Amino acid sequence: MVLILSLHCHEPMMSSVRITVTGAAGQICYSLLPRIAAGAMFGPNTKVSLQLLEIPSALDALEGVAMELQDCAFPLLEDIIVTSNPDEAFSGSSYCLLVGSKPRGPGMERSDLLQDNGKIFVGQGKSIAANAADNCRIVVVGNPCNTNCMIAASQSDRFGPERFTAMTRLDQNRAVAMLAEKAETDVTKVSQMAIFGNHSPTMFPDFSNALISNKPVSEVILDHDWVKNQFISAVGKRGAAIIKARGLSSAASAANALINHCQSLDTVDGKIHSVVVHSKGEYGFTEGVWAGMPVRTVSHGNYEMTEYVHLEGIVRQLHMVNPHAWIYLEVMQDSGDAEMWALEAGSVRALTRNGINEDTISVGETVSVRCHQLRDGARGCLLGFLTGTDGVERLWD
């Protein structure tokens, strides 16, 4: 008997997305648009239609950009629309990337741009609300991006503030690169780097929660003076340093950061990334302000805050089992009542890589932890860091 097997090779399922990009003839977009068209932002199985918006005086330049995109013959690029009409540009768009704004020059801060750029985002916010697709997500890049994001969102009576974000990923990337260079390691070894606050020199790159090869920064970079006094300032002033060096603001790095921003918001992988969002009082920010903070993507385009809960208590049970280890922690309340918290740690294999085993802590030991409480408010946490009686803080994720 001869058995004949028929093998069918199926083409991957393709999807399509319509993307609006403003300021499309500008520096950032000259680096950004070819990468979007090549699939860098949404992957090799997503075809893209680009709707490019510019002011009338820049339309000739934008036509040239469009011709270059066509000449690249990108297989994923379905369509290009060039226009100075915001309503046409935002029509049916699922992603609105608001890049266009007056750029900074030498000696200028981002706040100096508010008077000129603020009114741009009033009109664009209204046009997005009137014309964009129901599933639209809006990312503001034009500076001052925190304030411009607030302005655009305030003009939308159709999309809630959770649909709007502003980009602080460039600051995150800068911080990661600086830490990696100082530690003489690869950028992929740096994780959980978060940027808090405004996209300006007042931002705070939170090195205290960042990790290098799964170890706290303070254990890898022993030059603590550099971390506290030079690193923070260098991240905040990096943009000004680039302007001083090349006479123009960041372009290629800003384009790359925007791609990273959208990739992270579209990818459910449990990783922390920095985004400017509408605050509900997290991390001590006033409710209603737009501030950079760490988030974790929970579904495509949707995120949750990752604020740590701090607990101190007595270990009552320790289970080093797969797929996740568990610690049951007895925590005393101010009332004198005891509550039992269930803390979910990483896998035994991951903990072993971090130098953690069943002898690291003991039942009956008093420990302090930083963890992410479950979204339903139950007494359960995804365990981040744990400090035992030896005083050493370890990553249990």
Sequence and secondary structure as in RCSB ss.txt:
>XXXX:A:sequence
MVLILSLHCHEPMMSSVRITVTGAAGQICYSLLPRIAAGAMFGPNTKVSLQLLEIPSALDALEGVAMELQDCAFP
LLEDIIVTSNPDEAFSGSSYCLLVGSKPRGPGMERSDLLQDNGKIFVGQGKSIAANAADNCRIVVVGNPCNTNCM
IAASQSDRFGPERFTAMTRLDQNRAVAMLAEKAETDVTKVSQMAIFGNHSPTMFPDFSNALISNKPVSEVILDHD
WVKNQFISAVGKRGAAIIKARGLSSAASAANALINHCQSLDTVDGKIHSVVVHSKGEYGFTEGVWAGMPVRTVSH
GNYEMTEYVHLEGIVRQLHMVNPHAWIYLEVMQDSGDAEMWALEAGSVRALTRNGINEDTISVGETVSVRCHQLR
DGARGCLLGFLTGTDGVERLWD
>XXXX:A:secstr
              EEEEEEEESTTSHHHHHHHHHHHTTTTT TTEEEEEEEE  GGGHHHHHHHHHHHHHTT T
TEEEEEEES HHHHHTT SEEEE  S    TT  GGGGHHHHHHHHHHHHHHHHHHS TT EEEE SSSHHHHHH
HHHHT SSS GGGEEE  HHHHHHHHHHHHHHHTS GGGEE  EEEB SSTT EEETTS EETTEEHHHH   HH
IIIIIIHHHHHTHHHHHHHHHSS   HHHHHHHHHHHHHHT  SS EEEEEEE SSGGG  TT EEEEEEEEEET
TEEEE   EEEEEEEEEEE  SS  EEEEEEE TTS EEEEEEE   HHHHHHTT  TTSS TT EEEEEEEE T
T  SEEEEEEEE TT  EEE  
